[in-house]
Amino acid sequence: MSLRSSDRRWGSVAKFFHWIIALGILGNGLFGLLMDLASSPMQKINWLALHKSIGLTVLALVLLRIAWRWTDRRPAEEPAPRWQQLAAHAAHGALYVLIVLLPLSGWWFNSVTGKPLQWFKLFNLPALAQKNDALRDFAHGVHEYLFWFLILVLVAHVGGALKHHLLDHDNTLRRMLPFGRLRAPPASEGDSR
């Protein structure tokens, strides 16, 4: 498999970014939702630190993915009605924006609480804003609502991929899977085989 994408399928670098970011978002989102189940305050602090570090890692990975997309080609679109192509482009654009904004909003929330932000206890990152108790609840709400909006767009994204796979029987999903073969292109009408 090629590192770069071709006119038929995504390359291994694009696939790696896609799936590792997806796992990071879903795992960290679930982790964030379950943080209140920590058995002690210290465990909750450790879980919160891990949640922040994973979020920062997702932010770095999505920025690398965006840089890669600028240099990598993209496969040709599968035939679909124009409105579906526009909806797919809108969903992809929204995903990129939300995947960047979600960790940035968490970083901002952490900043207005006045707490230090470390990446896996290796180094500190600067605050995005001054401590501001008046903004704390608002910043937390922004972070939480961005997460739920991202989940809604992800459901639409996955639903579209499954629709292409199960109903349209095209390669939209197959060309992003890390395994498996593409379906053969449909024979042209003039093909006499």
Backbone as JSON Lines, residues from 0, in Angstrom:
{"i":0,"aa":"M","n":[0.84,-1.17,0.0],"ca":[0.0,0.0,0.0],"c":[0.89,1.24,0.0]}
{"i":1,"aa":"S","n":[0.5,2.22,-0.75],"ca":[1.27,3.43,-0.91],"c":[1.06,4.38,0.27]}
{"i":2,"aa":"L","n":[2.09,5.14,0.6],"ca":[1.96,6.17,1.64],"c":[1.02,7.28,1.18]}
{"i":3,"aa":"R","n":[1.08,7.6,-0.11],"ca":[0.27,8.69,-0.66],"c":[-1.03,8.15,-1.24]}
{"i":4,"aa":"S","n":[-2.02,9.01,-1.29],"ca":[-3.31,8.64,-1.86],"c":[-3.22,8.6,-3.38]}
{"i":5,"aa":"S","n":[-4.09,7.79,-3.97],"ca":[-4.17,7.69,-5.43],"c":[-5.53,8.2,-5.87]}
{"i":6,"aa":"D","n":[-5.81,8.1,-7.16],"ca":[-7.13,8.53,-7.64],"c":[-8.23,7.55,-7.21]}
{"i":7,"aa":"R","n":[-7.85,6.35,-6.7],"ca":[-8.85,5.35,-6.31],"c":[-9.0,5.16,-4.81]}
{"i":8,"aa":"R","n":[-7.92,5.38,-4.03],"ca":[-8.0,5.11,-2.59],"c":[-7.09,6.04,-1.8]}
{"i":9,"aa":"W","n":[-7.39,6.13,-0.51],"ca":[-6.56,6.92,0.38],"c":[-5.27,6.16,0.67]}
{"i":10,"aa":"G","n":[-4.17,6.89,0.81],"ca":[-2.89,6.29,1.15],"c":[-2.81,5.93,2.62]}
{"i":11,"aa":"S","n":[-1.76,5.22,3.0],"ca":[-1.65,4.73,4.38],"c":[-1.46,5.87,5.38]}
{"i":12,"aa":"V","n":[-0.84,6.98,4.99],"ca":[-0.68,8.1,5.92],"c":[-2.05,8.72,6.22]}
{"i":13,"aa":"A","n":[-2.84,8.97,5.19],"ca":[-4.18,9.54,5.38],"c":[-5.05,8.6,6.22]}
{"i":14,"aa":"K","n":[-4.95,7.3,5.97],"ca":[-5.72,6.34,6.75],"c":[-5.28,6.33,8.21]}
{"i":15,"aa":"F","n":[-3.97,6.38,8.42],"ca":[-3.46,6.41,9.79],"c":[-4.03,7.6,10.54]}
{"i":16,"aa":"F","n":[-3.92,8.8,9.94],"ca":[-4.45,10.0,10.6],"c":[-5.95,9.86,10.86]}
{"i":17,"aa":"H","n":[-6.69,9.38,9.87],"ca":[-8.14,9.25,10.01],"c":[-8.51,8.38,11.21]}
{"i":18,"aa":"W","n":[-7.93,7.19,11.27],"ca":[-8.34,6.22,12.29],"c":[-7.76,6.54,13.66]}
{"i":19,"aa":"I","n":[-6.55,7.05,13.76],"ca":[-5.98,7.37,15.07],"c":[-6.69,8.57,15.68]}
{"i":20,"aa":"I","n":[-7.06,9.55,14.84],"ca":[-7.82,10.7,15.34],"c":[-9.21,10.26,15.76]}
{"i":21,"aa":"A","n":[-9.85,9.4,14.97],"ca":[-11.19,8.9,15.34],"c":[-11.13,8.17,16.68]}
{"i":22,"aa":"L","n":[-10.15,7.3,16.86],"ca":[-10.01,6.58,18.14],"c":[-9.72,7.55,19.28]}
{"i":23,"aa":"G","n":[-8.88,8.54,19.02],"ca":[-8.57,9.53,20.05],"c":[-9.79,10.31,20.48]}
{"i":24,"aa":"I","n":[-10.59,10.74,19.51],"ca":[-11.79,11.52,19.84],"c":[-12.8,10.67,20.62]}
{"i":25,"aa":"L","n":[-13.1,9.5,20.1],"ca":[-14.11,8.65,20.75],"c":[-13.65,8.17,22.12]}
{"i":26,"aa":"G","n":[-12.4,7.73,22.2],"ca":[-11.88,7.27,23.49],"c":[-11.8,8.39,24.51]}
{"i":27,"aa":"N","n":[-11.29,9.54,24.09],"ca":[-11.15,10.65,25.02],"c":[-12.51,11.24,25.41]}
{"i":28,"aa":"G","n":[-13.45,11.23,24.47],"ca":[-14.79,11.69,24.8],"c":[-15.44,10.8,25.84]}
{"i":29,"aa":"L","n":[-15.34,9.49,25.64],"ca":[-15.88,8.55,26.62],"c":[-15.18,8.7,27.96]}
{"i":30,"aa":"F","n":[-13.88,8.85,27.9],"ca":[-13.08,9.05,29.11],"c":[-13.55,10.3,29.85]}
{"i":31,"aa":"G","n":[-13.79,11.39,29.11],"ca":[-14.27,12.63,29.72],"c":[-15.63,12.45,30.38]}
{"i":32,"aa":"L","n":[-16.49,11.69,29.74],"ca":[-17.83,11.46,30.3],"c":[-17.79,10.59,31.56]}
{"i":33,"aa":"L","n":[-16.81,9.69,31.64],"ca":[-16.72,8.76,32.76],"c":[-15.83,9.25,33.9]}
{"i":34,"aa":"M","n":[-15.27,10.44,33.76],"ca":[-14.32,10.93,34.75],"c":[-14.92,11.05,36.15]}
{"i":35,"aa":"D","n":[-16.21,11.3,36.23],"ca":[-16.85,11.42,37.54],"c":[-16.91,10.09,38.29]}
{"i":36,"aa":"L","n":[-16.58,8.99,37.63],"ca":[-16.59,7.68,38.28],"c":[-15.27,7.38,39.01]}
{"i":37,"aa":"A","n":[-14.36,8.34,38.99],"ca":[-13.08,8.13,39.67],"c":[-13.33,7.82,41.14]}
{"i":38,"aa":"S","n":[-12.51,6.92,41.69],"ca":[-12.73,6.46,43.06],"c":[-12.18,7.42,44.12]}
{"i":39,"aa":"S","n":[-11.34,8.35,43.71],"ca":[-10.79,9.31,44.67],"c":[-10.5,10.63,43.96]}
{"i":40,"aa":"P","n":[-10.39,11.71,44.71],"ca":[-10.04,12.99,44.08],"c":[-8.7,12.94,43.33]}
{"i":41,"aa":"M","n":[-7.73,12.22,43.89],"ca":[-6.43,12.12,43.22],"c":[-6.55,11.37,41.9]}
{"i":42,"aa":"Q","n":[-7.34,10.3,41.89],"ca":[-7.54,9.56,40.64],"c":[-8.22,10.45,39.6]}
{"i":43,"aa":"K","n":[-9.19,11.26,40.04],"ca":[-9.87,12.16,39.11],"c":[-8.89,13.19,38.53]}
{"i":44,"aa":"I","n":[-8.0,13.7,39.36],"ca":[-6.98,14.66,38.88],"c":[-6.09,13.99,37.85]}
{"i":45,"aa":"N","n":[-5.67,12.76,38.12],"ca":[-4.82,12.03,37.16],"c":[-5.56,11.75,35.86]}
{"i":46,"aa":"W","n":[-6.83,11.36,35.97],"ca":[-7.63,11.1,34.77],"c":[-7.82,12.39,33.97]}
{"i":47,"aa":"L","n":[-8.05,13.49,34.66],"ca":[-8.23,14.77,33.98],"c":[-6.95,15.18,33.25]}
{"i":48,"aa":"A","n":[-5.8,14.95,33.89],"ca":[-4.52,15.27,33.25],"c":[-4.33,14.41,31.99]}
{"i":49,"aa":"L","n":[-4.71,13.14,32.08],"ca":[-4.6,12.26,30.92],"c":[-5.57,12.7,29.81]}
{"i":50,"aa":"H","n":[-6.79,13.08,30.2],"ca":[-7.79,13.57,29.24],"c":[-7.25,14.79,28.48]}
{"i":51,"aa":"K","n":[-6.63,15.7,29.2],"ca":[-6.06,16.92,28.58],"c":[-4.93,16.55,27.63]}
{"i":52,"aa":"S","n":[-4.06,15.64,28.06],"ca":[-2.92,15.24,27.21],"c":[-3.38,14.56,25.93]}
{"i":53,"aa":"I","n":[-4.38,13.71,26.04],"ca":[-4.92,13.05,24.84],"c":[-5.56,14.09,23.92]}
{"i":54,"aa":"G","n":[-6.29,15.03,24.48],"ca":[-6.89,16.1,23.67],"c":[-5.84,16.91,22.93]}
{"i":55,"aa":"L","n":[-4.74,17.25,23.61],"ca":[-3.66,17.99,22.94],"c":[-3.02,17.15,21.84]}
{"i":56,"aa":"T","n":[-2.92,15.85,22.07],"ca":[-2.36,14.96,21.05],"c":[-3.27,14.92,19.83]}
{"i":57,"aa":"V","n":[-4.58,14.85,20.05],"ca":[-5.53,14.88,18.93],"c":[-5.38,16.19,18.16]}
{"i":58,"aa":"L","n":[-5.24,17.31,18.88],"ca":[-5.05,18.6,18.21],"c":[-3.8,18.59,17.34]}
{"i":59,"aa":"A","n":[-2.7,18.09,17.87],"ca":[-1.46,18.01,17.08],"c":[-1.64,17.11,15.86]}
{"i":60,"aa":"L","n":[-2.29,15.97,16.05],"ca":[-2.49,15.03,14.94],"c":[-3.38,15.63,13.86]}
{"i":61,"aa":"V","n":[-4.44,16.34,14.24],"ca":[-5.32,16.91,13.21],"c":[-4.6,18.03,12.46]}
{"i":62,"aa":"L","n":[-3.75,18.79,13.13],"ca":[-2.97,19.82,12.43],"c":[-1.99,19.18,11.44]}
{"i":63,"aa":"L","n":[-1.38,18.07,11.85],"ca":[-0.51,17.33,10.93],"c":[-1.31,16.76,9.77]}
{"i":64,"aa":"R","n":[-2.51,16.28,10.06],"ca":[-3.36,15.72,8.99],"c":[-3.73,16.8,7.98]}
{"i":65,"aa":"I","n":[-4.07,17.98,8.48],"ca":[-4.41,19.08,7.57],"c":[-3.21,19.43,6.7]}
{"i":66,"aa":"A","n":[-2.03,19.49,7.29],"ca":[-0.81,19.78,6.5],"c":[-0.59,18.68,5.46]}
{"i":67,"aa":"W","n":[-0.81,17.43,5.85],"ca":[-0.65,16.31,4.9],"c":[-1.65,16.43,3.75]}
{"i":68,"aa":"R","n":[-2.89,16.8,4.07],"ca":[-3.93,16.91,3.03],"c":[-3.56,17.96,1.99]}
{"i":69,"aa":"W","n":[-2.86,19.01,2.39],"ca":[-2.45,20.03,1.42],"c":[-1.43,19.5,0.43]}
{"i":70,"aa":"T","n":[-0.68,18.48,0.82],"ca":[0.36,17.96,-0.07],"c":[-0.05,16.64,-0.74]}
{"i":71,"aa":"D","n":[-1.11,16.03,-0.27],"ca":[-1.52,14.72,-0.77],"c":[-2.73,14.89,-1.7]}
{"i":72,"aa":"R","n":[-2.8,14.06,-2.71],"ca":[-3.98,14.09,-3.58],"c":[-5.14,13.43,-2.87]}
{"i":73,"aa":"R","n":[-6.32,13.57,-3.39],"ca":[-7.47,12.88,-2.82],"c":[-8.1,12.02,-3.89]}
{"i":74,"aa":"P","n":[-8.65,10.88,-3.51],"ca":[-9.3,10.03,-4.5],"c":[-10.48,10.74,-5.15]}
{"i":75,"aa":"A","n":[-10.76,10.34,-6.38],"ca":[-11.92,10.89,-7.07],"c":[-13.19,10.52,-6.31]}
{"i":76,"aa":"E","n":[-14.16,11.4,-6.32],"ca":[-15.41,11.13,-5.62],"c":[-16.18,10.03,-6.32]}
{"i":77,"aa":"E","n":[-16.84,9.22,-5.53],"ca":[-17.74,8.21,-6.08],"c":[-18.96,8.93,-6.66]}
{"i":78,"aa":"P","n":[-19.53,8.41,-7.73],"ca":[-20.72,9.05,-8.3],"c":[-21.85,9.13,-7.26]}
{"i":79,"aa":"A","n":[-22.43,10.31,-7.14],"ca":[-23.52,10.54,-6.2],"c":[-24.25,11.8,-6.63]}
{"i":80,"aa":"P","n":[-25.5,11.97,-6.21],"ca":[-26.21,13.22,-6.5],"c":[-25.45,14.42,-5.93]}
{"i":81,"aa":"R","n":[-25.59,15.54,-6.58],"ca":[-24.86,16.75,-6.19],"c":[-25.12,17.12,-4.73]}
{"i":82,"aa":"W","n":[-26.37,16.98,-4.26],"ca":[-26.67,17.36,-2.88],"c":[-25.92,16.48,-1.88]}
{"i":83,"aa":"Q","n":[-25.7,15.21,-2.24],"ca":[-24.95,14.33,-1.35],"c":[-23.47,14.72,-1.31]}
{"i":84,"aa":"Q","n":[-22.94,15.08,-2.46],"ca":[-21.55,15.53,-2.5],"c":[-21.37,16.8,-1.68]}
{"i":85,"aa":"L","n":[-22.32,17.74,-1.8],"ca":[-22.24,18.97,-1.01],"c":[-22.38,18.68,0.48]}
{"i":86,"aa":"A","n":[-23.28,17.78,0.83],"ca":[-23.46,17.41,2.24],"c":[-22.18,16.76,2.8]}
{"i":87,"aa":"A","n":[-21.55,15.91,2.0],"ca":[-20.3,15.26,2.43],"c":[-19.2,16.3,2.63]}
{"i":88,"aa":"H","n":[-19.08,17.25,1.71],"ca":[-18.06,18.3,1.85],"c":[-18.34,19.15,3.09]}
{"i":89,"aa":"A","n":[-19.61,19.48,3.33],"ca":[-19.98,20.27,4.52],"c":[-19.65,19.49,5.8]}
{"i":90,"aa":"A","n":[-19.97,18.2,5.82],"ca":[-19.69,17.38,7.0],"c":[-18.19,17.27,7.24]}
{"i":91,"aa":"H","n":[-17.4,17.07,6.18],"ca":[-15.94,16.98,6.34],"c":[-15.38,18.31,6.84]}
{"i":92,"aa":"G","n":[-15.85,19.41,6.28],"ca":[-15.39,20.72,6.74],"c":[-15.73,20.94,8.2]}
{"i":93,"aa":"A","n":[-16.97,20.59,8.57],"ca":[-17.39,20.74,9.97],"c":[-16.55,19.86,10.89]}
{"i":94,"aa":"L","n":[-16.24,18.64,10.45],"ca":[-15.41,17.76,11.27],"c":[-14.05,18.37,11.54]}
{"i":95,"aa":"Y","n":[-13.4,18.87,10.5],"ca":[-12.08,19.48,10.7],"c":[-12.16,20.66,11.66]}
{"i":96,"aa":"V","n":[-13.13,21.53,11.47],"ca":[-13.27,22.7,12.34],"c":[-13.52,22.26,13.78]}
{"i":97,"aa":"L","n":[-14.43,21.33,13.98],"ca":[-14.77,20.88,15.33],"c":[-13.62,20.13,15.99]}
{"i":98,"aa":"I","n":[-12.88,19.33,15.22],"ca":[-11.77,18.57,15.79],"c":[-10.65,19.51,16.23]}
{"i":99,"aa":"V","n":[-10.54,20.67,15.59],"ca":[-9.57,21.68,16.04],"c":[-10.13,22.47,17.22]}
{"i":100,"aa":"L","n":[-11.4,22.88,17.12],"ca":[-11.98,23.72,18.17],"c":[-12.17,23.0,19.49]}
{"i":101,"aa":"L","n":[-12.49,21.72,19.47],"ca":[-12.76,21.0,20.71],"c":[-11.55,21.01,21.65]}
{"i":102,"aa":"P","n":[-10.37,20.58,21.22],"ca":[-9.23,20.65,22.15],"c":[-8.82,22.09,22.48]}
{"i":103,"aa":"L","n":[-8.98,23.01,21.52],"ca":[-8.67,24.41,21.83],"c":[-9.61,24.95,22.91]}
{"i":104,"aa":"S","n":[-10.89,24.54,22.84],"ca":[-11.84,25.0,23.86],"c":[-11.49,24.4,25.22]}
{"i":105,"aa":"G","n":[-11.01,23.15,25.23],"ca":[-10.56,22.55,26.49],"c":[-9.34,23.27,27.04]}
{"i":106,"aa":"W","n":[-8.42,23.65,26.16],"ca":[-7.23,24.39,26.56],"c":[-7.64,25.75,27.13]}
{"i":107,"aa":"W","n":[-8.61,26.4,26.47],"ca":[-9.12,27.69,26.94],"c":[-9.79,27.52,28.3]}
{"i":108,"aa":"F","n":[-10.63,26.5,28.44],"ca":[-11.29,26.22,29.72],"c":[-10.26,26.01,30.81]}
{"i":109,"aa":"N","n":[-9.23,25.23,30.54],"ca":[-8.16,25.0,31.51],"c":[-7.48,26.32,31.88]}
{"i":110,"aa":"S","n":[-7.3,27.19,30.88],"ca":[-6.63,28.48,31.12],"c":[-7.44,29.38,32.03]}
{"i":111,"aa":"V","n":[-8.75,29.49,31.79],"ca":[-9.55,30.4,32.61],"c":[-9.74,29.87,34.03]}
{"i":112,"aa":"T","n":[-9.5,28.57,34.23],"ca":[-9.53,28.04,35.6],"c":[-8.23,28.33,36.33]}
{"i":113,"aa":"G","n":[-7.2,28.73,35.59],"ca":[-5.92,29.07,36.2],"c":[-5.03,27.89,36.51]}
{"i":114,"aa":"K","n":[-5.36,26.73,35.97],"ca":[-4.56,25.53,36.24],"c":[-3.46,25.38,35.2]}
{"i":115,"aa":"P","n":[-2.33,24.79,35.59],"ca":[-1.29,24.53,34.59],"c":[-1.73,23.42,33.63]}
{"i":116,"aa":"L","n":[-1.22,23.48,32.43],"ca":[-1.54,22.47,31.42],"c":[-0.25,21.78,31.01]}
{"i":117,"aa":"Q","n":[-0.2,20.48,31.27],"ca":[0.97,19.69,30.92],"c":[0.6,18.65,29.88]}
{"i":118,"aa":"W","n":[1.58,18.31,29.06],"ca":[1.4,17.24,28.09],"c":[2.13,16.02,28.63]}
{"i":119,"aa":"F","n":[1.34,15.03,29.09],"ca":[1.86,13.78,29.65],"c":[3.0,14.01,30.66]}
{"i":120,"aa":"K","n":[2.89,15.07,31.45],"ca":[3.86,15.43,32.5],"c":[5.26,15.67,31.96]}
{"i":121,"aa":"L","n":[5.37,15.94,30.65],"ca":[6.67,16.18,30.04],"c":[7.01,17.65,29.95]}
{"i":122,"aa":"F","n":[6.01,18.48,29.62],"ca":[6.25,19.92,29.55],"c":[4.93,20.66,29.69]}
{"i":123,"aa":"N","n":[5.05,21.92,30.11],"ca":[3.87,22.77,30.29],"c":[3.59,23.55,29.01]}
{"i":124,"aa":"L","n":[2.33,23.81,28.79],"ca":[1.92,24.66,27.67],"c":[1.44,26.0,28.22]}
{"i":125,"aa":"P","n":[1.59,27.06,27.43],"ca":[1.15,28.37,27.93],"c":[-0.37,28.45,27.99]}
{"i":126,"aa":"A","n":[-0.85,29.32,28.85],"ca":[-2.29,29.55,28.95],"c":[-2.76,30.32,27.72]}
{"i":127,"aa":"L","n":[-3.98,30.04,27.28],"ca":[-4.59,30.77,26.17],"c":[-5.29,32.03,26.64]}
{"i":128,"aa":"A","n":[-5.53,32.13,27.96],"ca":[-6.22,33.29,28.53],"c":[-5.82,33.41,30.0]}
{"i":129,"aa":"Q","n":[-6.1,34.56,30.57],"ca":[-5.86,34.76,31.99],"c":[-6.93,34.03,32.8]}
{"i":130,"aa":"K","n":[-6.61,33.73,34.06],"ca":[-7.6,33.14,34.95],"c":[-8.79,34.09,35.04]}
{"i":131,"aa":"N","n":[-10.0,33.5,34.91],"ca":[-11.21,34.31,34.93],"c":[-12.35,33.43,35.43]}
{"i":132,"aa":"D","n":[-12.64,33.56,36.73],"ca":[-13.69,32.72,37.33],"c":[-15.06,32.97,36.71]}
{"i":133,"aa":"A","n":[-15.28,34.2,36.2],"ca":[-16.57,34.52,35.6],"c":[-16.79,33.75,34.3]}
{"i":134,"aa":"L","n":[-15.7,33.37,33.62],"ca":[-15.81,32.66,32.34],"c":[-15.75,31.14,32.5]}
{"i":135,"aa":"R","n":[-15.45,30.67,33.69],"ca":[-15.21,29.23,33.89],"c":[-16.39,28.37,33.42]}
{"i":136,"aa":"D","n":[-17.59,28.64,33.9],"ca":[-18.75,27.83,33.52],"c":[-19.06,27.96,32.03]}
{"i":137,"aa":"F","n":[-18.91,29.17,31.49],"ca":[-19.16,29.37,30.06],"c":[-18.17,28.57,29.23]}
{"i":138,"aa":"A","n":[-16.88,28.63,29.61],"ca":[-15.85,27.91,28.86],"c":[-16.09,26.4,28.93]}
{"i":139,"aa":"H","n":[-16.49,25.9,30.09],"ca":[-16.8,24.48,30.22],"c":[-17.99,24.12,29.32]}
{"i":140,"aa":"G","n":[-19.01,24.98,29.3],"ca":[-20.17,24.73,28.45],"c":[-19.82,24.71,26.98]}
{"i":141,"aa":"V","n":[-18.95,25.63,26.54],"ca":[-18.51,25.64,25.15],"c":[-17.83,24.32,24.81]}
{"i":142,"aa":"H","n":[-16.92,23.88,25.68],"ca":[-16.21,22.63,25.45],"c":[-17.17,21.44,25.35]}
{"i":143,"aa":"E","n":[-18.13,21.4,26.26],"ca":[-19.08,20.3,26.28],"c":[-20.0,20.33,25.06]}
{"i":144,"aa":"Y","n":[-20.53,21.5,24.7],"ca":[-21.43,21.59,23.55],"c":[-20.7,21.29,22.24]}
{"i":145,"aa":"L","n":[-19.44,21.71,22.13],"ca":[-18.66,21.36,20.93],"c":[-18.51,19.85,20.82]}
{"i":146,"aa":"F","n":[-18.31,19.17,21.95],"ca":[-18.2,17.71,21.93],"c":[-19.48,17.09,21.4]}
{"i":147,"aa":"W","n":[-20.65,17.51,21.91],"ca":[-21.91,16.9,21.47],"c":[-22.2,17.24,20.01]}
{"i":148,"aa":"F","n":[-21.83,18.44,19.57],"ca":[-22.02,18.79,18.16],"c":[-21.11,17.93,17.29]}
{"i":149,"aa":"L","n":[-19.88,17.71,17.75],"ca":[-18.96,16.83,17.01],"c":[-19.53,15.43,16.92]}
{"i":150,"aa":"I","n":[-20.12,14.92,17.98],"ca":[-20.72,13.59,17.96],"c":[-21.84,13.53,16.91]}
{"i":151,"aa":"L","n":[-22.68,14.57,16.85],"ca":[-23.75,14.6,15.85],"c":[-23.19,14.56,14.43]}
{"i":152,"aa":"V","n":[-22.15,15.35,14.17],"ca":[-21.57,15.36,12.83],"c":[-20.9,14.02,12.54]}
{"i":153,"aa":"L","n":[-20.27,13.41,13.55],"ca":[-19.67,12.08,13.36],"c":[-20.73,11.03,13.03]}
{"i":154,"aa":"V","n":[-21.88,11.11,13.67],"ca":[-22.96,10.17,13.37],"c":[-23.39,10.33,11.91]}
{"i":155,"aa":"A","n":[-23.51,11.57,11.44],"ca":[-23.86,11.8,10.04],"c":[-22.77,11.27,9.11]}
{"i":156,"aa":"H","n":[-21.51,11.49,9.48],"ca":[-20.36,11.03,8.68],"c":[-20.36,9.5,8.57]}
{"i":157,"aa":"V","n":[-20.5,8.83,9.7],"ca":[-20.51,7.36,9.71],"c":[-21.75,6.85,8.98]}
{"i":158,"aa":"G","n":[-22.88,7.5,9.2],"ca":[-24.11,7.1,8.5],"c":[-23.96,7.21,6.99]}
{"i":159,"aa":"G","n":[-23.34,8.29,6.53],"ca":[-23.11,8.45,5.09],"c":[-22.2,7.37,4.55]}
{"i":160,"aa":"A","n":[-21.13,7.06,5.29],"ca":[-20.2,6.01,4.84],"c":[-20.9,4.66,4.78]}
{"i":161,"aa":"L","n":[-21.73,4.35,5.78],"ca":[-22.46,3.08,5.78],"c":[-23.5,3.03,4.67]}
{"i":162,"aa":"K","n":[-24.14,4.16,4.4],"ca":[-25.11,4.23,3.29],"c":[-24.42,3.91,1.96]}
{"i":163,"aa":"H","n":[-23.25,4.51,1.75],"ca":[-22.5,4.23,0.52],"c":[-22.11,2.75,0.45]}
{"i":164,"aa":"H","n":[-21.72,2.2,1.59],"ca":[-21.24,0.82,1.61],"c":[-22.36,-0.19,1.46]}
{"i":165,"aa":"L","n":[-23.44,-0.01,2.21],"ca":[-24.51,-1.01,2.26],"c":[-25.59,-0.84,1.19]}
{"i":166,"aa":"L","n":[-25.87,0.39,0.81],"ca":[-26.94,0.64,-0.15],"c":[-26.42,0.93,-1.56]}
{"i":167,"aa":"D","n":[-25.39,1.77,-1.63],"ca":[-24.86,2.14,-2.95],"c":[-23.83,1.14,-3.47]}
{"i":168,"aa":"H","n":[-23.27,0.35,-2.56],"ca":[-22.26,-0.68,-2.91],"c":[-21.08,-0.06,-3.67]}
{"i":169,"aa":"D","n":[-20.64,1.12,-3.21],"ca":[-19.47,1.73,-3.85],"c":[-18.26,1.63,-2.91]}
{"i":170,"aa":"N","n":[-17.18,2.29,-3.26],"ca":[-15.92,2.16,-2.52],"c":[-15.67,3.28,-1.51]}
{"i":171,"aa":"T","n":[-16.66,4.11,-1.23],"ca":[-16.44,5.24,-0.34],"c":[-15.85,4.8,0.99]}
{"i":172,"aa":"L","n":[-16.42,3.81,1.63],"ca":[-15.89,3.31,2.9],"c":[-14.66,2.44,2.69]}
{"i":173,"aa":"R","n":[-14.71,1.56,1.71],"ca":[-13.62,0.61,1.49],"c":[-12.28,1.3,1.25]}
{"i":174,"aa":"R","n":[-12.28,2.44,0.59],"ca":[-11.0,3.08,0.27],"c":[-10.37,3.77,1.48]}
{"i":175,"aa":"M","n":[-11.12,3.89,2.6],"ca":[-10.55,4.44,3.82],"c":[-10.25,3.35,4.84]}
{"i":176,"aa":"L","n":[-10.77,2.14,4.65],"ca":[-10.5,1.06,5.59],"c":[-9.03,0.66,5.52]}
{"i":177,"aa":"P","n":[-8.43,0.3,6.65],"ca":[-7.01,-0.08,6.65],"c":[-6.76,-1.46,6.06]}
{"i":178,"aa":"F","n":[-7.81,-2.17,5.68],"ca":[-7.69,-3.53,5.14],"c":[-8.75,-3.7,4.06]}
{"i":179,"aa":"G","n":[-8.67,-4.79,3.35],"ca":[-9.7,-5.11,2.36],"c":[-9.38,-4.59,0.97]}
{"i":180,"aa":"R","n":[-10.17,-5.06,0.03],"ca":[-9.98,-4.7,-1.38],"c":[-11.1,-3.81,-1.84]}
{"i":181,"aa":"L","n":[-10.78,-3.01,-2.85],"ca":[-11.8,-2.17,-3.48],"c":[-12.66,-3.04,-4.39]}
{"i":182,"aa":"R","n":[-13.9,-2.63,-4.54],"ca":[-14.75,-3.29,-5.52],"c":[-14.28,-2.87,-6.91]}
{"i":183,"aa":"A","n":[-14.44,-3.78,-7.86],"ca":[-14.07,-3.45,-9.24],"c":[-14.96,-2.33,-9.75]}
{"i":184,"aa":"P","n":[-14.4,-1.43,-10.55],"ca":[-15.26,-0.37,-11.11],"c":[-16.32,-0.99,-12.01]}
{"i":185,"aa":"P","n":[-17.5,-0.37,-12.09],"ca":[-18.55,-0.93,-12.94],"c":[-18.1,-0.94,-14.4]}
{"i":186,"aa":"A","n":[-18.49,-2.0,-15.09],"ca":[-18.15,-2.1,-16.51],"c":[-18.88,-1.03,-17.29]}
{"i":187,"aa":"S","n":[-18.19,-0.46,-18.27],"ca":[-18.85,0.56,-19.09],"c":[-19.88,-0.11,-19.99]}
{"i":188,"aa":"E","n":[-20.84,0.69,-20.47],"ca":[-21.94,0.11,-21.27],"c":[-21.43,-0.49,-22.57]}
{"i":189,"aa":"G","n":[-20.32,0.01,-23.08],"ca":[-19.78,-0.52,-24.33],"c":[-18.91,-1.74,-24.13]}
{"i":190,"aa":"D","n":[-18.72,-2.17,-22.9],"ca":[-17.88,-3.32,-22.61],"c":[-18.6,-4.6,-23.03]}
{"i":191,"aa":"S","n":[-17.96,-5.41,-23.87],"ca":[-18.64,-6.6,-24.42],"c":[-18.24,-7.87,-23.69]}
{"i":192,"aa":"R","n":[-17.53,-7.78,-22.57],"ca":[-17.13,-9.02,-21.87],"c":[-18.25,-9.77,-21.34]}
